[in-house]
Amino acid sequence: MIFPLEELAKFKGGMYAITVAASRRAYQLAKLAMIQDPAVSELVEDNDGKVVSLAARQLFSGDVKYAIEAPSH
């Protein structure tokens, strides 16, 4: 997996949060690619099928936003 290390080094947030966000985004990308969503399938194909590195790149570049929700009790 090619991970954008330069972006990771500059990242000021929590590592756990970005890891969970990248994992969830990679899952979304994989599912959408499986159902052959045209926009997502092209992105995944252009990235040699590597959904985790694509998800991380989308998060670090700001193309995809994430938020941590407070647990509801």
JOQUIJO-V543281 format. One line per field, one symbol per residue. burial: b if it has 24 or more other C-alpha atoms within 12 Angstrom, else e. A space follows every 10 residues. Layout:
BEGIN
burial = ???
END
This chain:
BEGIN
burial = eeeeeeeeee eeeeeeebbe bbebbbeebb eeeeeeeeeb bebbeeeeeb bbbbbbbbbb eeeeeeeeee eee
END
